[in-house]
Each structure stands twice: as C-alpha cells, then as structure tokens.
Amino acid sequence: MDLTNIAPKAVAADFKRTKIIATVGPAVNNYHAILDLIKAGANGLRLNFSYGTDDERDQQIKWIRKASQELSKPVAIIQDLQGPKIRLGDFDGVIPVQKGQNLRFRKGADYSREDTMPTQYDLSNKVKRGERLYLYDGKVHTTITSIQDGIVHARVENDGILISRAGINLPDTDFAGDILTDKDRKNIAYGVECGFDWVALSFVQSVQDIEQLRRLLKNLGSHAKIIAKIETNAATSHLEEIIQAADAVMVARGDLAIETEPEAVPILERQIISLGLKYGRPSIVATQILASMADSPQPTRAEVNDIATAVLIGADCLMLSNETAAGKYPIETVEVMKKVICYTQGQDPIRRIITGGQEMTNDYQGAISRAVVILADTIDAAAIVAETKSGATALKIAAQRPRQPIIVVTSNPVVAQQLAILYGSVTFVRKDEHQQATKLTDWLKLHKVLKKGDVVVTASGCQPGVVGTTDTIKIRALG
C-alpha cells in the first residue's frame, strides 16, 4: 500500500496527539461516510463482532482500506470479539421481580412452562453459591443460593424488571481461561484472512486469556496485535500482568462499572492508563464518551470534561461506539472529539498531570528512546523523527509522552496501520534506505509541515529495515 503521496495539512506542532477510534455500523455503512470519518479525525475503525455479517464486514474493510489509500493516511482496523457475553434467552413480555424473590436459571429453559429463566449460556458449570449475578445491565441484583441439576437458584436483592435477552454480569465468577467462544474462534479465523491490525479480547480475566489468543493468532499466521479489554472484576486484580502480556489495553467502562462499582471506574481508568505508560502499551478509553451525540448535535459539558480528562491523564486513544455506529451525528461526533482533544493538548498543565512513564529497563532501545525525549526537550526540538521496522522504537518514545510530535517512518504498511492509534505519532511509509529520516524531513519541509530553522531529533539504525537495530541519535537543523 502506498501511503506517501499526500502530506499532512497541519504543521507538526498542531498534530492531534490523542487518537480517535470510531465504530463502524449502520449510520456509516457506505464509502463516503467512512471517508468522512477518517477526514474528521478517526485514526482507527472498530468492527464490533457482536453484530453484523461477514459479507457486510468484507465491504466495510474494502471501504476503509480504499479511504486510507485515498487520504494517504494509515488507519488501524480493529476486530472487537464478542467474547462470552452472557444473556437471558427469549421470553414474552416484561417480567417484574421483587426483593426476596427466588429465581431459577437454566440454559434454553421455556419460561412459560417451567417458571425458569432461560439463559444463552450454561451458568451451572461456572457459578458457585454466594456469588453475585447481575441482570439487565446491573439493574437487578441477585445472589446465587444453590446449583442443582443444571439449574441455578438465586435470591433477588432489589425490585426491578427483566426483559428478553437482557445482559448478565457475574463479577465473582472465574471462567478459568474459557473466554474464547466457538463464535470467537470462527471470527478470529475470518479476521486473520482479512488482515486486521488489532484484535480486542473481551472479558479478559487473566494473563492466560491473552496467551491463549496469542497462540491462536500465531498458529494462524497472523501479525495482529492484541488489545486487552478491562471490563471484569477479576481483571482488576491482575491489571499489571495483563497489561504486560497484551499489546494495548482498553478501559471498557460499561461492563466494568457493573462488575465493580461506578465510583471505582475513574480510579481504575487512571491506574490502567498509568500502567500503559509504565510498560509502553497504548491505552484506550471507551464507552459513553459522547453518548448524548447519538441524538444531539451538541455534547454535554460533562462529556467535554470527560474527553479532556482522558487527554490530561495520558490516554493514547478515545473510542466512540454507538455514537458513530448508530447515532444521528457520526461525523460531527468525531469532529467534536478532535476539537476538544486539540484544545486540551495545547494547554501547559497537560505535561504535569500525566503520570506513569515507561519503566526503566536495561535494554538499549529503551535507553535510546529516553535519551531522544530528554534531548528533544532540552533543545526545544520541533519534532522527533523515528525510523522503525517493527514499531517498537515509536512505542517506547511515545510512552515518554514527549512535548514534540513523533514523526514515524517505516517500510511496513501493517506497522503503520497498527501505530495509527499510538499517542502523538504520525506515521509515513517509505522504502528501507539510509538517511530515511533525513529524506522524510526534507519532504515535510517542502510541504510546510516543518519549516526552515526547525530542529529535529532523529532515532535511526545503521541497518535500515532490520528489527531492533536503532542505535543512533542525531540533531538536525533544517536549512
């Protein structure tokens, strides 16, 4: 894929640092809408595998790659697996429930005949007495009292109603590495054929879940990176090791608020972003960021504050879900998000609020990356230019959250697409050659992205195109 023809319209200092992921759905299910999403500021596009068909996704992928080519802008395509989303089965009408009432659950039950709530998953093999079972997005709380002959018995803790296919959350239940469903496995095989850049793993509970997916991807010959979605109570007890094992991390605030408590989510969001910075893993904040714009052309003040807060505490990406997939104002939503991000990043306090910073390691790539950022800050450079084959150098530099934009050059279009969601970076695809960074900066100066007199710091290697050979730092003043 040739992504080298069109220079960015903005000067380097004005590049958007925090990236935007938009979800594709019925509201943007055509080429021009996809093109407009990317023009408006989307850096990654998410395909939600809880909905849609492979035929629809085939077309969407073609549109995304075509739009990326037309705009000469790398765009990450993210496959979001459904995972073991547990729901009630089908029944007629709305069922009221009362505090103290006993409910029965069984996979595939007929409620009208058995007075037993149907479920789409056999809970009896996983749950234990005393565990919490939440229904209808947490609106109805129950406690499991017993499991007998495949039937789960639970005591209702508050008045409420239940509807067909309402979601079930089990914050205390251990799924013991069994989170990849048969549907997920089929979707993964399909995704490998399509060449997705990232795979988002839903309902992660432990490092073993990440390792299982990585083995599966490797066996299928995929180079896709893994996003660990933090949305279970179990995952919050293993945050550090999960983030280390994954390639990126997502704060999936919807189910996370049900599985823990709503008041815990802001603290967990900060902890997860900080750990992402510590280990050089991009962090993504998701769920209801601009929920009101599904129906309104203007955001609420609280939503604007939510975006700004995520930027200030160092998130790599903000993700839009229903707002772009099914909302009335998908393009305007991306535009609003970009506007708030760009305003916020321009304020001085941002660098003092971000906490974390990449863990001090003994590897020389990490040392070079830290030295690049310190040097760029000391001499007030206009930009950092990083040559990379695998993307590792760019990831390590970005984890330091430099003031300067990170201009990345690689010969691998897949790496360029994967880095599209990385904080503070703009990636260009160029062939492997000596002085790759110098030639790119000359081209950017020609197109007024950089200007005469700008000073840049470059990180490169003596063997262009070879992974892990970054060993040279240079200072260059553009003449």
N, C-alpha and C positions, 0 to 999 in steps of 0.2 A: 504494500500500500504506500503510495506517495503522499506524504503529508507535509511537503516542503514548499509548496508554491505560494502560499499567502502568508504575509507577515501579520502579526497581531496589530490591531488598530490603536491599542493603548500604548503609552510609553511604559517602560519597565516598572517605574515607581508606582504605577496605578494598577498593576495586575491584581486581580482578585486573589487573596491568599487562601481563605477558607472556601472549599469547593462545595458544589451543589450536586446532589443526586436526585433525579426526578423519576417517578414511577410511570411506566407506560400502561395505558388502559384505554377503555372506550372513548374517553374525552380527547385523546391524542392519537387515535388509531389511523393515521394516514401520514404520508411522507412529509407534507408541508408542515404539519403540526410538530413532527419530530424535529424537522429542520429548525423551526421557530423555537422549540425548547432549547436546543443547543445554542442558537444565536442569542437567546435571552440570558444564557449563563450556565446551563446544565453541563456538567463535566462527566457525569456518569448517568446511565439509564438503567433502571431496575425492571426486570421482568419477574412478576410475582407468580410463582408456580402453584399457588393456591387457586388460581383462576386461569381461564383461557385454554386454548388448544395448541398443539404443536404446529398446526397449519398457520394459525394466527401469529405465533411466535416466529416462524420461518420468515414471514413477511416483515415483521417488525425488525428483526435482525438485519435484513437486507436494507431496510429504510435507514436504520441507524448507521450502518457502515457507509452507505451512499452519502448521507448527510455529513458524516465525519470527513469523507473524501472531498466533498464539495467545499466545505468550510476550511479544509486543511487543518483540522483540529482533532487530536486524539480524544476519543471518547471511550470510557470504560462501560462494558455491558456486564451487568450483574445478574446472576441467576439466584433468585431467592427461593430456597427449598421450603416446602410447606412444613415438613417435619411432622411429629406426632401430635398434630393439632386435634385434641380430643373434644368431641362434641356429643350432645344428645342426638338421638335418632329422630325419626319423623313421628309426629302425632298431630291430632287435630286440635285447633283452638289454642287458647291460653289457659294454663293450669295455675291457679293460685295455691300458694303454700303458706303455712303458718309456723311460727316459732314453736318448737317442741314436737312437731310432726315428724313421723318416721317415713323416709323414702327408701325405695328399693331400686337398684340399677342393675341391668343385665344387657349385654351386647345383643342387639337385634330383638329385644322384647317387644311384644304387642301391648301397648299401654291400655287399650280399650278392653282387652281380655284378661290381662294379668295384674293390672294395677301396679305395674313395674315400669320404671322409666327406661326407655331404650337408649343405649349408647352405641357409638360407632366403633368403639374400641373395648376390648375385654379388660376392664379395670381389675377384675378379681385376681389376676395373676401378678399384679404390681402393688396394689394398695395394702395398707395394714390398719389394724384397729387403732383409733386415736388420731389418725391423720386428717388433715383438713381437705375438704372437697368443695371448691367454689364453683358456682354455676352462673351463667348468663353474664359474663364479663365481671364477675365478682359481686353481682347484685344480691345473690343468695348464698349465704354461708351455711355449710353443713359440716358435721364431724362424723367420720366413719365409726360405726359401733360394732360391726361384725362383717365377716365374709363367709358365706355358706353356699355350697353347691353352685358356684359361679355367680351368685347374687351378692351385690354389695349393699349393705344396710347403712343408712346414715340418718343422723338427727339434724333437723333444720334449726338454725340458730337465729333466724330473723324472718319476718313476714316478707313476702315478695311474690313474683310470678315467674313462670317458666314458659318458654316458647320452643317450638321445634328447632332443632339444630343449634341451640344455644351452646356457647363455648364452655368447656370445663377446665378449671385450673387445679392442679394438685401440688401445692408448694412444698409439701413434706415428702412426696413420693420419689423414690430412687428408681429411675428407669434403667440403671445398670448398663450403660453403653448401648441401649436398644432404641436410639432415637432416629435412626435411618429406617424409614418405612419402605415397603416394596415400591410404592409410588415414587419416593425419593430416588431410589436406585435406578428406576427407569428414566426419571428426569435427568439424573446425573449422566447416564449413558448418552441420552439425547444431547445434553449440554456439551459434552466432550466433542461430539460430532459438529456442533455449531461453533465451537471455539470461544466459549465465554471467557471473559478475562478474570472474573471473580465468582466464587460460589459462596453464598451466605448460608450458613448452617443454623437452622432454627432450633431453639430449646436446648442449647448446649448445657450439659450438666457437669462435665469433667473433661480433663485432657484426653481421655480415651476416645471421646466423641470426635475430637479434632483428628487424632491419629488414625482413627478408622476411616474417616473421609479422605485423609491424605493418601492412605494406602490404596483406596479405591481409585482415586484420581490418577495416581502413579501407574497402577496396573492397566488403566485405560489409555495411558499415554498422554494425559492432559498436563498442561503447564499452568492451569488456572490457580489463582491464589485463593486462600480461604479466609472468609470473614466469620468470626465467632459472634453470634448474636447473644447478648447477655439479656435474658428475659425469664430466667428461672431462679427460684430461691436458692437451689443447690449451687448454681454457678457463682453466686455471690460469695460463697465460702472458698472458692478456688480461683478467684479472679487473676491473681498474679501468674499462676502456672498456665491457665487457659490462654491468657494474652500472649505469653511467651511462645506457646505452641502454635498459635494462629498467625496469619499474615496481617490481619487487621481485626478490629473489634467494633461492634455496633452496640450502642445503648438503645435497646428496643423497649422504649418506655411504657408501651401499652400493657403487655403481659407482665413486665417487670413490676409495675405498680400494683397489679393484682396479686402476684406471687409474693411480694414483700409487703410494703405499705406505701401509699402515695407519698408520704412525707420522707421516705427513705430514698426516693429516686433522685432528687437533686444532689444528695451527698454521694450516692453511687455513681452518678454521672461524672462528678468531679474526680472520684477515685479512678474510674475507668480511663478517663482522658489522661490523667496523670501517669498511670501505668503504661498507657500507649506511648506517651512521650519517653518514659524511662526505658522502654525496650524497643523504641523505634518502630512501633506498629501504628499505622493510621487509625484514627478513631472517627466513628460516625455517630451522630446523634439523630435519632429517628422518633417519629410518632407525634402527631398533632402540633407540629411546629407552626403551621399556618392553617389550622383546621377550619377557621371561620371563612377562609377564602375559597372553600369548596362552594360556598353560596354567596359570598360577598366580594366585591372588587377591592375592598379595603381590609387590611388586617386590624386586629385589636391591638391596643397598646401593650397588653401583656405578651402577645405573640412577638411583637417587635423586640421587647425586652428579652424574650427567650432566645431569639436569634443572636442578639448582641452578647448575651451572657455566654452562649456556647462559643462564640468567637473569642471573647476575652479570656476564657479558661483554656483555650488552645485546641479546640476540636479541628480535625482535618476537614470534615465534611458534615453537611446537614442534609438530611434526606426527606423529601416530600413523598407522601404515599397517596392517599385518596385525593389530596389537593390537585394533583396533576393527572391521576389515573381516571378519576370520575368527576372532578369538580367542574364548575362553570367557567372558571378563570385560570386555566392551567398555565398559560404563558405569562399572564400578569403576576401569578404567584411566584414564578421563578424570578421575574424582574424585581419584585418587591424584596425577595430574599437577597438578591445580588446588591441592591441599593443599600440595604441595612448592613450587609457584610462590609461593603466598601467604605461606608461612612465609619463604621466601628473600628476597622483596622487602621484608619487614618489618625486615630486618637492616641496620644502619647502613653496613656496608662496601660495600654494593652501588653507591653512587654513586661511590665512589673506585676501584672496579675497572673500571667501564665506560670504554672508551677510544674515541676517534674524535670524534664531534660534528660537526654539519653544517659543510661547507666554508663559509668566509667568502666570501660573494658580495656583489656590489654592488646586487642587486635589493632593492627596498624591502620586499617581502614577507618576505624572509629576515631583513632588519634588524629588522622589526617582531616577527617570531617570536622572535628572540634577546632583544629588549628585554622581551617579555612574560615569558619564562622568568626572566630576571635580576630583573625587578621582583617576580614571584611569590615567588622565593626570598628576596629582600631583606625583604619584608614578611610572610613566612611565611604566604602565602595558603593557604586550604583547597582551592582548585581553580582551574584555568584554564578559561575558557569561550571557545570559538572558534566564530564563525559562519563557514561556508564554503559555497560553491556547488559547487566542483569537488573539494574535499578537499585542495587544495594547502596552505592555511594549517595544517590539522591535521597534515599530513605534516611540514612544516617545524618546527612546535613539538615534535612527538614525537621528531624527530631530535636534539633537545637533551637528551632524557631528563630532563625536569623531575621534581622530587620529587612535585609535585602531580598528581592525576588530571586528565586533559584531557577536559572535557565538550564534545562537538562537537554543533552544531546545524546542520542542512542541510534544504533543502526537497526534495532529490533522493534518493528511496529507493535508487537504484542506488549513489550515492556512499556512503550509509550502509552498504550491504552491503559495498562494497569496503573501507571503513575498519574493518570488523569485525575485521580481522586486524592492525590498527595498534596498536603498543605504547601502553599507558597510557591509552587512549581509550575513552569510551562515547559512542555517537552517538545522537542523537534527531532524528526527522523532524518538522519544523514548517513551516508555510507561511511564505513570504517576507513579512516586515513589519519596520518599525522597532522597535527595542528587543526584537528576537527573543531575544537572550541574557538580558536582564533578565527577560522573561516566563518563560523556561525556568528560571532560577534561583529565581524565586518559586515555581514549581510544584514544584521539587525540595525547597525548604524546607518547603512544605506537606506533602510526603510523607516528611519527615525524612531525606532523603538529604543535605541540607545543614541547618544549624541556625542559629538566631538568634545573631548575633555573628560568624559566619563571614565572612571577607573573600575575595572572588574577584577575579581579574583577567580582564577580557574583551578579546577582539580582535574587532573588527567593522568594517563598512564603511558609508559614507554612502549606498550604493546596494544595499539588500538584494536578494539573488538575482542579482547581476551578478558574473561571474567576475573575479578579480584586483583587487577594489576594497577589500580590507582595508586600512584606513588609520587606525584609531582604537583606542587602548588606554585602558581605564578601570579604576579601582579602585572596588569596591563593597562596603560592609559591609552584611550582611543584617540588617535590623531586625526 
